[in-house]
Amino acid sequence: MQIRSILGLVIPALLAACGDSQVGSDYPGEALLTVQGTIVNELDAAPTGPVDAVLVWNNERSDSGSENHPVRATAVGSFPASFTLSLHEPPPESGLNDIRELGFEDTRVGIGIIVAALSEEHAASEPTRLGVDEHHVIVYVESEMDEDGVWSAFFGGALAPGYHVMDAVSLEGGVVDAEMQAAFDACEAAATTEAEHIVCGAYDVKLKIRPAAGGASAALTVRMAPPEDLEFPDWH
């Protein structure tokens, strides 16, 4: 099994996200998802200003570059510092990955990472990010997921519509996951069409993403460190 990008099999591999501001109001409404975590500092020098935790959506179908969703929280206290991120609406259109345009009858999905940055602008580009949660991603499912489709294979089963906190385990560097290898082999053995082979490719990826045991209560940790020491969750 060759480790590769899930949508690299179907969509040119590019990063993007969303940039429209949230609707301004005194009361944004009930949160669809609220997550809490800490930011730990392993940098040699302290950051030059207040640090925010920012959610960045990844999207393979856009060529507009990497931007960030304007949902952020300022870290509270000295490091390790706490943060809370509350999502009150779905990702904007540009934050959703859509494989329906390729002929697959499936839902649109947003996949985002939580980074530490001095501003939204700094969060938009990997070189200016201070840190990242290396072990979790946030997933948004727009509608019912095809139980036999690409996304279900990618996530190890169909996810319900809405937000999900997911564990992310890197499979790069020659790592072989027994569960995914067995699923890939069985899928390939049964596949008879090009579309079915593409679905099998969703088991053959660089990042294994599964529901976090604690769900929305999972403990998130954003680690600030030199860029060469960070492992950004790369599902592409």
Stockholm file with secondary structure:
# STOCKHOLM 1.0

chainA/1-236         MQIRSILGLVIPALLAACGDSQVGSDYPGEALLTVQGTIVNELDAAPTGPVDAVLVWNNERSDSGSENHPVRATAVGSFPASFTLSLHEPPPESGLNDIRELGFEDTRVGIGIIVAALSEEHAASEPTRLGVDEHHVIVYVESEMDEDGVWSAFFGGALAPGYHVMDAVSLEGGVVDAEMQAAFDACEAAATTEAEHIVCGAYDVKLKIRPAAGGASAALTVRMAPPEDLEFPDWH
#=GR chainA/1-236 SS CCCBCSGGGTSCCCCCCCCCCCCCCSCCCSCSEEEEEEEEECCSSCCSSCCEEEEEEECSSCCSCCCCCSCEEECBSSSSEEEEEEECSCCCGGGCBCCGGGTCCCCCEEEEEEEEESSHHHHTSGGGCCEECTTEEEEEECSCCCTTSHHHHHHTSCCCSEEEEEEEEECCTTCCCHHHHHHHHHHHHHCCSHHHHHHHGGGSBSEEEEECTTGGGCCEEEEECCGGGCCCCCCC
#=GC SS_cons         CCCBCSGGGTSCCCCCCCCCCCCCCSCCCSCSEEEEEEEEECCSSCCSSCCEEEEEEECSSCCSCCCCCSCEEECBSSSSEEEEEEECSCCCGGGCBCCGGGTCCCCCEEEEEEEEESSHHHHTSGGGCCEECTTEEEEEECSCCCTTSHHHHHHTSCCCSEEEEEEEEECCTTCCCHHHHHHHHHHHHHCCSHHHHHHHGGGSBSEEEEECTTGGGCCEEEEECCGGGCCCCCCC
//
